[in-house]
Amino acid sequence: MLLNTRLKYSLTKYIYKKRIYRLTGRPLRHYETYSKPSKTLHSSCIRQTFIDYFKNKHSHIFVPSSSTIPSNDATLLFTNAGMNQFKDIFQGTVQPDSRMSKYSRVVNSQKCVRAGGKHNDLDEVGRDCYHHTFFEMLGNWSFADYFKKDAIHMAWDLLTNVYKMPKDRLYVTYFQGNDTENLQADLETKEIWHQLGLPDNKVIPFSSSDNFWEMGNTGPCGPCTEIHFDRHGNRDASELVNKDDPEVVELWNLVFTQYDRNGQGELQKLPNNNVDTGMGLERLVSILQGVYSNYDTDLFRPIISAIEQVSGIGPYCRKVGLDDVDGVDMAYRVLADHARMLTVCITDGARPSPQMQGYVVKRMLRRAVRYAREKLKTPPGTLASLVPIVVESLGGAFPELTSNPESVMQVINQEEKQFLKTLTKGKKYLQKHISNLGSQTNLSGKVAWKMYNSFGYPIDLTNVIAKENNLSIDMEEYEEERRKSKEVTAQGGIKNQQKMRKIALSGQDIEMLREKKCPVTNTISVYETKYNQLTNKHFISDVKTQILAIKTGNEFVTEVEKGVECGIITTSTSFYAEAGGQVADVGIVLNNQSNTCLDVSDVQSYSGYVLHSGKSNTTMKVADEVTFQVDSDYRTKVMRNHSATHLLNFALQKVIPDTSQKGSLVASNKLRFDCSAMDPLSMNDLQRISDIVNDLIEEALPQDTSHVPLDTAYTIPNLQAAFGEAYGDDVRVVTFGQKVNELINGNCAGQSSVELCGGTHVENTSEIKKFIITSQKASSSGVRRLEAVTGELAEEVACNGNKRKEEVEQIQNKVLSSLQHSVTDSPRHLQELESLLKSVDKTLMCLISKMKLRQEIIECKEKVNKAIKESFKLQVYEIACRIVQSIDSNRPKRYHIHQLSDISHDRRLLKEVINKVSKQRPDIAVMLLSVENENIQCFTVVPKELNKVNKVVKADEWGIAVNRIINGKGSGSESSSQFHGQLKVPITEIVTAAEDFISSKVD
């Protein structure tokens, strides 16, 4: 063991020596390692040291990492930086009652993914030793608190005094300015660094591309200062900063967010100056553990070691670039990186699918599987087997990873199984086209598109294979093929379903409203409804209010004319603003003359300001007195559906205890609920869920609502929180069946639905009237989507189902009755049943009833097919018996020519007949002639038994003798043949020709 350890150490040292010499031109003796790996300097310790430094020494609040799947942010595909979850603070749009509104100093380690969009490291992953699709971003933030000087001093103190990094190896950069955007150089930052003792050659100016940080195409941004570390030391490395030199690496980025870039690309000053810093944990660990590559840290080594155990190609040798001739070491790095990214993202709710984050997850998963199978020769299931190792590595920092790793493994294995079905076929197809290219270096975009469309190869995977063969892909042609397929995508196959609102409030808008002392909108009236038992509807009282602001496009105005798309902010409102999966109210705004001045089609809330948008019908001015009229019918339908969604969630927990909510939509015409489940819900499960919900409706459970502290709410047993929602210090708890206070006090007398929710609900479950599940489908891998209806629409749906049931019963009875007499009409019956099946599928009806009707129709079709098959067999038997009798009556002749004219001209039937005759009389050559109208078919069989005596008899030659007369088409062999043509001569002439031929051969 000791010998092996020493050998491995020597080999590693030799590889590093070659690597350093190739990169720098200097032998190893001139390379001074910063520090030797320490057994106690674990990555978890390094992470915690960072957090504790800011918590304990500088009074920062620790905020756990947000999900890698952004919530309510259409501008981001994945969380790509630590500041994403604080975006509302930067923009000044944070809800005033939320915990986030009270943050001033924050520290955390954020889960980040950069595999799409503006910040995309995918192409570099595996090619070098420091790019990753998933990484941890250590960060500290100041929200309108400290700024440049304190941020820089804290960073310098942590690196040099806590982590003990040598000062002579650290270099810093600052923003040199941008004349195009009228941005001055950040000389303040430069001076702060000088005051800390850094000389001019270590404080280096750079342009916007390096030192003006932006989260995406829009959003908070600002100048930054970066801290770089020289792994080599004892030299002036200033010329190597920001030159992608692996020895001089960017370590920490301190961003001073002063601006917000809007949709038009313009920079606007933020309400406050903020600090947003980010340092990649993986790179920091590699420096502090004294290793050259991130993949040699304890964050990756356990994963790579596990891959080595199952690899059929040999161990990881740390080669990169030209040294990695066969790409094996790159494959090791890709697989280790993607295993981390997939484990984290799937845990956070992403599933392989054709859209959004799911498309990226599918790409990563298939990319990893391809490298594992083809480069590393690992067995199926290798990728999923790495999940527990990732969980062990990261679960302490991110406890959610430990919740259900088995489910993550199941998702990965399922997608791998799907991909492996087409992996080999796709590879053969691609290799065939590559081999036909000859000296050409451009692969057709049509081929690349077929690799995706037919074989499931994401374009980046095809691109990897192309590069391995020194080829490029014609991407223009690929995009044209993609366009033709009508798959309209935003980024490489990602469908962008987020609608961009014409009227919205920006952070600057909100700050301006605050500066003008404009009060936030009073929303008390939103929840004030009166229920009418006779009409089974809720009535929302009109609310008189005053217009405080009018927004059109990108500006506030004091007046709008008729026909203008605009939004108004008022002192109070009765309109519910879209939130928590519930759609916004619709209605009208009346002026003093009771004329409609605005048709409200969208309602959104921004930091407490409710914006009512639509098209103006008359002139409106700021300070006008107006009256709000919410569409009560619309609201009532939404309320029913929202309350039913809570009952559905409750029922799901009872029937499938390990499921969890993954999203929802509450509209006026339906409710939609996404839940975690690998397999479709069975008919039995759906029935039980429906029964529970409808039982709760019949029990007429009262609804109770109460605002309580968030910490108190979390003590309530079986509390459900909406997927992806951020909550304030005080939350609204909605229950059905028991009072909120009773549950808080531990009095759980019965089973109750209890959720954190800000939506509108019925006062009693009986108002829902009826609940029917109408559809179930896969939203993505591991997520099932249920849709349901309530109220009058549910009664309509039930009526639809009853009509279809009657129709199915009528047709079923007619078909089965007909089968008792004859199968003559069976083909028509099959068409009728198929049409009925399609009709049932299209009908909006109870899913359980639909599944039962489908099964009945399918069973009826099977009975018809069975009857046809039995009738066919009987017909074959009867005809064959007649022919056999005729053969026996003509013995000792060794051949038989039989003419049929009383049966359907069915080739399959004739073939079965002659084969059956041949089996029963294997010593007889048989010809079967079937005449229908002016068409004739000829089948011949010459058994082997006959050829033992007469070796010159061939079935195809016998058939050709007839075919010469009918001038038809066909083919055959020595043992059988079949021909068909036109009957243009008397049938007796054909029989004579056939008999002349066979008699000369047999007798």
N, C-alpha and C positions, 0 to 999 in steps of 0.2 A: 504493500500500500504506500509506504514511504517513498519507494523508488518511483512508483507511478506519479505521485504528487510532485516529486522533484522534476521528473521528465516533463510533466505538464507545465510546470512553472518555467522551465528552460525553453520549451516550445513557445509559450506565450511571450516570453522576453524576446525571443528571436523574431517572432512575427512583428512585434512592436518596433523592434530595431529596424527591420526592413521598411515598415510603414513610415517611420519618422524620417529615415534617410530619403525615401522616395518623395516625401512631401516637402522636406526642407533642404535637402542636399547636405545635411550635417550628420555625421555618425552619432551613435547613441551616447558616447562619452560626453558629448556637449549638451545632452538633454538632461535637465535637472527636474526630477519629479517633484511636484509641489508638496505632497505629503503621502506617506505610505498608508495603505488601507488599514483601517482600525476595526477590530472586532466589535467595538462598542458603538461605533458611529453608524448606526443603522438608519435607513431612510426614514423610519417612523420617528426616530429621535430627532433627525434633522427637521422634519416637518413640524414636530411639536415645539422645537426650540424657536422656530420662526413665530408660531402662534403665541407662545408664552411671552416672547420678547415684547410684542406689541400690546398684548393683554396686560401684562404685569408692570411693564416699565412705562408704557405710554397710554394707558387707560382706554384701549380699544375694546370694543365688543366683538366677541367671536360669533360669526353668523355661519351656520352650516352651508355647505355647497348646495346650490340649486341643482335641479335636474339638468341633464345634457339636452333635454328636449324643451325648448323655450315655451313658456306659457303666455298666450295672448300677445305674441310678437311676430307679426307677419314678415318682418324684415330679416329674420334669422332662421336658418335651417337647424342649426345646432348652437348650443351655448359655446362660444368660441373664445371667451375671455371672462375673467373674474368679475368685470364690471357689468355684465349683461343683466344680472338680477337687480342691479341698482340703477338701471337706466332711467326709471321714473324719477328717482331722486335727482339725477343729473339734469334731466329735462324739466324738472319742476312740476311734474304731473302726478306725483305720488299722492295717494288718497290721504287726506289730513288725519283720519282716525286710525291709520295703520301703524304698526310697529316701525315700519321702515321710515316713516316721517320723523321719527325721533332719533334716528341714527346720526351721529356726527363723526365718530371714529369707529372703523370696522376693520377686522382682520379675518381672513379665512384661507382655505385651500379649495379651489374650485375645480370641479371636473370639467374639462374642456375637450371639445372635438373640433379638429380642423380637417375636414374631408370634403369640403364643398363651399362654394361662395367666395367672398373676397379673400378670406384667409384659408388657403387650401394647401396642405403639406403632403397630400397623398402621393404625388409623383416622386417625391424625394424619399418617402419611407422605404427603408431597406437598402437604398443606394448609399446612404451615409450612416453614421452612427448616432445622429442626434435629432433627426426629424421623426415626428410621431403623429398618428391620427388622433390618439387620445393621450392627454398629458394632464398633469396637475399644475394649476397656476396658483402659486403662493402670492398673496396680495394684501396690501393695506390701503385703506381709503380714508379720505377726509372729505366730508360734505360740509362746505361753508365753514370749515374750522381752520386747521393749519394749511399752509400752502408750500411753496417751493423750498424755502430755507429749511423748515422743519422736516419735510419729506426727505430731502437730500441728506441732512445730518443723521436722521434715523437709519437710513440705508447704509451709510458709511460706517456708522457705529456697529451695526449688526454684523456686517461683513468682516470688518477688521478687528473688532474687539471681542465679539462673541464667537463667530466662526473662525477667527484667527487667520484670515486670508492676508498674505503679505501685500502691503500697499503698493510696492513697486511693480506688481503684476496687474494692477487695475488701471483701466483707461476709461474715460467717459466721453460722451458726445453731447452736443446740444444743437438746437434748431438754428440754422443760419438765415432763416427768413425766406419769404416768397413774394417777389414783387408782383407777380400776376394776380395774387389774391390780396395784395396790399398787407402782408403780414411781416412785421418787423422781426429781426433776429432776436433770439432770447438771450440777451446779454446779461440779464439778471441771474440766470442759471449759471452762466459762465463764471460770473464773479463769485458766486457762492462756492463753486468748486475751487477756485483760486484761494479763497479764504480758508479752505480746508487743507491747503498745502499742495494741491496738485499743480505741476508746472504746465506751461503752455502746450508742450508736446503731448500732454496726456489729457487735454481738454480740447476736443476736436469738433469743428462745426460740420454739419451735414444737412442735406436738403430735405424737402418734405417726404420723399419716399422712405427715408430712414428715420427722420426725427419729427414727423408730424403724424401722430397716431390716429387712425380712424377705425371704428368698430366695423363699419360696412359702408355702403354707398350713401347711407343717411345715418344720422344720430350724433351723439356726443363725440367730440374730438378735441385735439389740442396738441401743442408742442410737447415734446418729451425729451428726457435725457436718459441715455442708456449707459449701463455700466458693463464693461467688457473685461474678460479675464484672459491673461496670457498664460497658457499651460507651460510654455517653454521657460520663460524668465531670463534674467541677466542680459537684457537687450532692450533696444528701443523698438517696440512693436507697433508704433502708432500708424505706420503705413499699411499694416495688416488688418486694422479695425474695419469692420463692415466689408471685408473682401472675401467672405466665405472661406476663410482659412480655418481648418479644423483645430489649429492650435490657439487661435485667438477667437474666443466665442462670446457672444452676447449673453450676459447673465441676468440682468435685471433692467426692466424698463419702467421709468417713473414718468407717468403721463400727467400733464397739468391740463385737465379738461376745462377749457374756457369757452368753447364754441359748440354749436349744434349745426350740422349740415342738413338742410331741408331737402325736400324732394326735387327741387330745382337746382340743387348743387350749391346753393348759396350758404355762406357761413354767417351765423347769427350768434351774438354773445349769449352765453347761458346766464340764468339769473344769479348764479353764484360760482365762484372759483372753487374747483374741487381737485382732489388728488386721487389718481388711480394708478397703482403700481402692480406690476406682474413679473414674477420670476418663476421660470419652469423648474419644478422640483427635480425632475429627472436630470437636468443639466447640473443643477446645484449639487445633487448627490454624487454625480460622477466626479466633480472637482473635489468634494470633501472626502470621498472614498479613495481618491488618488488613482482613478482609472481613466483611460482615454476615451472609452465609449460608454454611452448611456446603457448599452446592452450588457455591459460588464458589471453593472450595479446590482444590488440585491433586489431591485424592482423588476429586473428581467431575467437574472441568472436562473432562478428556480423554474421559470417557464421554459427557457432554452434547454435546461438540463432534462426536463420532462420530455421535450421533443426529441432530444438525442437518444433517449431510452427506446423510442419506437421507430426512429428513422432508419431506413434501410440504405442510407447513402454515406454514413459516417458522421463524426462529431463536428460541432461548430468550430471553425478555425479563425474567425474574426477577420476574414479577408473582405476588402472593399474594392470597388472600381475595377481596374484592369487585372488586379491580382485574383479577383473572384471570377475566374474564367467560366466556370459552369453555372454561376449564379446560385450555388447552394447556400452560401452564407447569407446572401441577400434574402433567400427564401426563409431561412431561420429567423431573420430579423422581422420580415413581413408577418410571419405567422405569430411570433411573440407579440408584436405590436397590435395586430388585428384581434388577437384573443382578448387583450385588455379592452380595446375599444368596443368589441361586440358584447362582452360581459357587462360592461357598464351601461351601454345604450339600451340593450334589451331589458336589463333590470329597470331602467328608467321608463320603459313602456314602448320603445321603438320595436317594430316587427318588420321582417322582410316583406316588401310589397312594391308595387310599381310606382308609388307616389311618395313625395316628401321625404322625411327621414327614412322611411321604409325602403326607398330605392337605394339610398346610400348604404344602409345596413345590408341589403341584398348584394350590392356590389362588393362590399368589404368581405362578406362571408364567402361568396363564390371565388373571389380573388384568393382568399386564404386557403380554401379547399384546393384550388388548382395548384398553388405552390406546395401544399402539403402532399398531394397525391403524386404530382408529376416531378417535382424537384427533389423532395425529401423522401419519397417512396414510403409514406406513412400509411397505416391502415385506416379504413373509414372510422369516423368517430373521434379521430385525434383532436380536432379543433374543440369539440365539446368537452373532451377530457381535460383540457387546460383551464376550464372555468373554475373548478375548485381551487386551483393554484392561484389564480387571479384574486379570488375571493379571500383566500388566506393572506395575500399580500396587501390588499386594499381595504378589506372588510373592517379593520379597526378604525380607519379614517372615515369610511363611508358605510355605516351599519346597514343601509338598505340592501347592500350587495349580499348580505347573509340571509335575507328574508326567504328567498326561494331559488337557489342556484339550480335545482333540478329542473325547474321550468325553463330557465335560460338554456340549459343543455338540451332539453327537448326541442326547443325552437331551432337551435343550431343543427341538431341531428336531422330534423325534419327537412330543413332547407338543403342541407348537404345531400340527403337522399334524393331530393328532387333534381339537384344539379348533376349528380353523378349519372343519372339516367341519360343525360344528353352530352356530358363532358367528352366522352370518347367519340361520339358521332360528330360533334362540333370540331374536335381536334382533327379528325380525318378530313372533314370538309375543308377546313382552313389550310391544312398541309397540302392538300391537292391543289388548291389555288396558288399557294406560295410556290410550289414546285413548278407550276406552269408559267411563272413570271419570268423565268430566265434571268436576264441581266437587268430587268426592270426593278426599280426600288420603291414603287408606289403601289400599295394594295388598294384595290377597288373599294369605294365606300359602300357599294351594293353588297359586297361580300361581308364587310364589317356589320352592315345592318342585318343581314341574314343570320350572322353569328349571334346577334342579340335577339332578333325576332323569332328565330326558329330553334336556336340551341341554348338560349338563356345566357349567353356570354355578354356581360356588360362591356361597353365600348372601351373602358380603360383596361379591361383584361385582354381584349383583343389587341389593344395597343401595346401592352406588355409583350405579348407573343410576337407581334410585328417587330418591335425593337430588338428582341432576341434574335431575329432573323435579318437585322439591319434594314428594316423596311419602315416606311411611313404610311399612314392611312390617308386616303383622299377624303378629308373631313367635309368638304363642300358637298361631295356626292352622298356621303353618309347622311348629312343633314337634310338633303333633298329627299332621300328615301324615307327618312323619319317624318318629314313633312307630308309626304304622300300617304303615309299610313295614318295621318290625322291624329298622331299622338302629339298634341300641342304641349310643349314642356318649357319650363323656365330655365332649368339647369341640368343638362345631360339626362333627361328623362324624368325630371321631377315636375310633377304637375302642380302649378301654383293655383290653389283654389281660394286664396285670400282675396277678397274684393277690396279695392282701394276706395275709400270714401271720398266723395267730392268735397264735403264739408267736415272739417275736424279742427280740434284745438291743439296747437303746439305748446311746447313749454314756454315759449316767448309770449304766446297769447295768454296763458294762465298767469304769468308773471305780470303782464300788463293789467289784467283784470284785478289782480291783488293790489297793484300800485294805485289803481283808481278806487280802492276800497270797495270793490264790487263784492257783495256777500255771496257765499256759495248758495246753491239752490236748496230751498226747503222741500224735502221729499216726504214729509209726514203723510200728505194726502194720497200718496201712491198706494198705501196699504189700507186706506179707509174705504171699504166697500160695504154695500148692503145686499143681502141675499134675499131674493124673492122666491119663495117656495112654489108658488103657482107656476111661474115661468122657468124655474130651475136655473136662474141666471143671476149673476152679480151685477149690481148697478154701481157705477163709479160716479160720484157727485161731480158736477162741474166745479172748476176752481177758477176764481178770478185772480189774476196776477198782472204783473207789469213787466214789459220788455226792458231788460237791462243792457243788452248788447245784441247786435246783429252781425253775423259773419257770412261773407260771400267769398268763395275761393280762398285767397290767401290774406284777406284783409277784413278789418272791422269797418262797418259803415253805420251811418246814423239813420239811413232810410233806404228802402228797396221798393222798386216798382213791381207791377204785376208780372208774373212769369219768370221770376228769378229763382234759381236754386240757392237756398240760403239756410242758415241755422239761427235760431234765436235762443238766448239765455234769459230766463225770467226769475223773478224773486222766489217763486214756488212752482211746483208742478204736481200733476196727478198721473203723469206718464211714467211707466216703468222703463228704465234705460237698460238696454241689452247687457246681460251679465250672467255668469254662472251657467251658461248653456241655454238660458231662457231668452227668447226673442224679445225685442222691444215692442211696446204698445204702438198702435196706430190710432189715428183720430184726426180731429180738426181743431183749429184755433179760430175763434170768433172775435171780431172787433166790437166796438160799442154799438154798432148798428146791426149786430147779430149776423153779419155777413162773414162767410168763411174767408179768412185772410191767409191761411196756411194749411195745406194738407200734410200732416205729419206722417212721414214714411220711415223715419229712422230716429232713434233716440239713443244718445251715448252720454256717458258720464266721464268727465275729466277732472280729477282732483276735487270732486264735489260740485263742479259746474256741469249742469245738465244741458246738453245741446239738442234742441228739437229741430230736425232738418226736414226739408221738403221743398215744394215749389209754391211760391207766393201767388195768391189769387187776387190780392188787392195791394195797394200801397201799405207798407208798415214802417213805423218809425220807432226809434228808441224812446222810451217813456210812455208808449201807448199802453192803455189798459186793455187787456184781452181776457178771453175766457177759454179755458181748456176743456174739450170734450173728448174723453177717451172712448174708443169703440168698445162698449161693454160686452157685446156678443163675442168679439175677438178675444178680449181679456178673459172672459169666462172659459172659453175653450182652452186657452193657454194654462189657466189656473188648474183646470181639471187634469190636463196632461202633466203638469209639473207635480201635482200631488200624487198622481198615478205613478210617476217616475220614482218617487220615494217609496211607494208601496212595492213597486217592481224590484227595486234594489233590496228591500227588506226580504222579499220572497226569494230572490236569488241566493241571499246569504243562508236561508234555511235549506234550500234544495241543493245548492253547490257551495258548501262552506268555504272552500279555498279560493273562490273567485273574488275578483275585485273590480271596481269601476274603472274604466279607461276613457270615459268621455260620455257626453250626452248632448242632446239637442231637444229643447222643448219648444214646439211651434204650435200653431192653432189647429193644424190638420193632422198632427201626429206627434208622437214622442219617439225618440231614438235613444238607445242605451247600448254602450259598448262595454263589454266585460271580458275579463281574461278567461279563456278556455281554449285548449288545444284542439278539441274535437267538437263537432256540432252538438248542440243540446238535443237529446233524444225526445221523441214524442212524449214519453212518460214524464221527463223533466219539464217540458213545456206545459203539459197538462197540470202538473202539480203547482208550477209557478202561477199559472192562470187561476187555478182554484184558490190559492192563498190570497191573491190580490182581490178577486171577486168576493171571497168570504169577508175580507177586511172592509170592502165597500158595503156589503150587506149588514155588517155589524154597526155601521153608522158611527164610526169612531170620531170623536171631536178632535179638532186640531188645536194645538197650543204653541204659542210663540213667545220667546223671551230672549232679551239681550243679557248675556253673561260674560264675564272675563274668559278669555280663551283658555287659560290654564284650568279654570273651573269646568269649562265645557269638556275638556279632554278627560275628566274624571268620570264622565257619564258612560256606563257600560254600553257596548255595541254602537258607539257613536260613529256615524259615517260622515266623512268630509269629502267635498266635491273634488274630483280629479283635477290637478293642476292649478288649483285656486290658492291665492295668497290671502291670509286672514290678518285682520287687525287685532289690537289688544282686546276689544270687545266684539263679540260675535253674536249672530242671531241663530238661535237654536229652534228648529221646527220639529214638533213631535205629532204623532197620531196615536191616540190611545191612552196616553198618560200626560200629566202636567210636567213641564220641564223641571220645576222645583222638586217634585216628587222624585224624579230620577236623580237629580243632584244630591238629594238627601239619602239616596240609597234605597228608596222605596220602589223597587221594581216588581210590582204586583203581577204584571203580565208582560207579554212580549209587545214591544212598541217600536214603531219606526221613529228613529231620531237622527237628524242630520243637521250639519251646519249649512245654512242656506239663507240667501238674501232675496229669494224669489217670492212670487205671489202664489197663494194657495187657497183651496176651498176651506170653508169653515168646518165641514164634516165630510167624511169619506163617502157618504151616501150621495153627495152631489155629483160624484164621478159617474154614477149610474151603472156603467158597464165598462169592462176592460177586455180588449181582445188583442192578442199578439197576431200581427199580420205577416211578418216576414222575419227570417233569420238568414244571415249570410256571414262570410268571413270578411271582417274589415281589414285585417292583415293577419299575418301568421301569429297564431296564439290569441287572437282577439275576435270575439263573435259580436255581431251587431244585431240587436233586436229592434224591431219597430212595432208600435202598437197604437191603437186608437181608443178613444173614450167617448162617453156621452152619446149624443144623437148619431154621430158618425159610426160609433161602435154598433148601434142598433141597425144602421144601414148595412154595415158589413155583415152582421149576422143574417140579415134578410138576403143579401147576395149569396151567402153560403147555403141558405135553405133552398134558394132557387136552383143553384147548381146541383145540390144534392138530389132534388126532384128530377132534374134533367138527366143526371147520371143514372138514377134508378130506372127511368123510363127506357133509356137506350140500352141499358144493361139487360133489362127484362126482354126487350125486343130481340136483342142479339142472341141471348141464351135460348129463347123460345125457338128462334129460327134454326139454331144448331141441332135441335132435337129432330128436325125433319131433313135438313140438307145443309151442305157447306157451299152450295152454289153462290150464295150472296156473301160469303165470308170475306173475300177481298174488299168488297164495298163496306162491310162492317168494320174491318180493320182501319180503313181510311176514316170512317166516322168516329171511331174511338180515338184515333190519333188527333183528329180535329178537336174532339171534346177535351182531350188532355191539355192541348194548347190553350183552349178557352178557360179551363180551370186555372192554369198557371197565370193567366193574365188578370184573373178576377181578384179584386181587393176583397179578401175574405179571411176568416179565421185560419191561421196557419195550420193548426192541428186538424181542422176539418179538411183543409186543402190536402194535407199529407194523407189523410184517410181516403179521400176521394181519388187521389192519384193512385194509391195502392189498389183501390177497387177497380179502377179503369185498367191498370196494368195487369191485374189478375184476370180480368175479363178478356183482355187481348191474348193472354197466355192460353186461356181456355179455347179461344177461337183458333189460335195457331196449333194447339194440340189436336183439335178436331180436324183441322185441315191435314195435319200430318198423319193422323190415323186413317182419314179418308184416302189419302194418297197411298198409304201402305196397302190398304184393302184393295184399291184399284189396281195397284201393281200386282198384287197376289192373284186377283181374279183374271187379269189379262194373261199373266204368265201361265196360270193353270190351263187356260184355253189353248195357248200355244203348245204347251207340253203335251196335252192330249192329242193335238194335231200331229206333233212329231211322232208320238208313240203309234198313232194310227198309220203312219207312212213308213214305218220301219220295214226292211232294214236299210233305208236310205240314210247316208251319213251327213246329209245336209238338209236344211229346211228354210224355205222362203215364205214369210208370212206377211200378209197384207192387212193393215188396220185402217178402217175408215169410220169407225163408230166412237172414236175417242178424241179428246182435245189434242191439238197439234202441239204438245208440250214436250220439249226435248228432254227435260230432266226425267219426266215420266217414262218416255221411250227408252232412255238409257238405263233406268232402273229395271225396266221390264226385261230388256235383252240380257242384262247382267244376271238377273235372277234365273232366267231360262238357261243361260249358259252354265250356272252353278248346278242346276238340277239335272241338266243333260250335258255333261262335260265332254261327251264324245261326238257331239253334233255341231257342225258349222251352221250358224243361224244368221239370216238376213231379215230385218224388219223394215217394211215399207209402210209409211204413214202418209196418207193423202188427205189434204184439207183445202177446199177450194181448188186453186190451180197450183198449190205448193206441194212439194213432195220432200220427204226426209227419208234417208236411207242409213240404217245402222247395221254393221256387220260384226260378228264375233267368230273367231276361229280358235277353239280351245287347244291347249297344249297336247291334250290326250290325242286329238285328231292328228296333230303334226308329228306325233311319234311314228305314225304309219305313213302319212303323206307330207313330207317335209316341204313340198313345193306350194302348199296352200297358204296364201297370205291375205289377211283380212282387208288391208288397204287396196290390194290389187283387185279384189272382188268388188269393193266399193267403187273403184275407178271405172270398172266395166259399166256400172250404172251411171256414173257421173258423166261419162262421154255422151250419154243420151240426154240427160237433163241439163247438161252444161252448167253445173252448179259449182259450189265451193265446199271445201272440207279438207280433211286430212285424216291420217291414222297411222297404224303400225301393223306389224305382222299379226298381232292378236286382236285388234279392234279398229274400227274406223267409223266415221260419220260424215255424211254429205247431205247437202240440201240444195234444191234448185226449183225450176219451173217445170210443171207437167205439161209438155206440149205435144206428147204422143200418147196413144192409148196405154194404159197401165199394163196391159197384157204384153206389149212389146218390151217393156222394161223387165217384167218377170221372166220373159223368154231369154233375154240377153243375160240376166243374172244366172239363170239355170244352165244355159249353155256354157258359161264360164266355169261354174263350180263343178258341174258334172264331168267336165273334161279333166278336172284336177283330182276329184275324189273317187269317182266310180270308174 
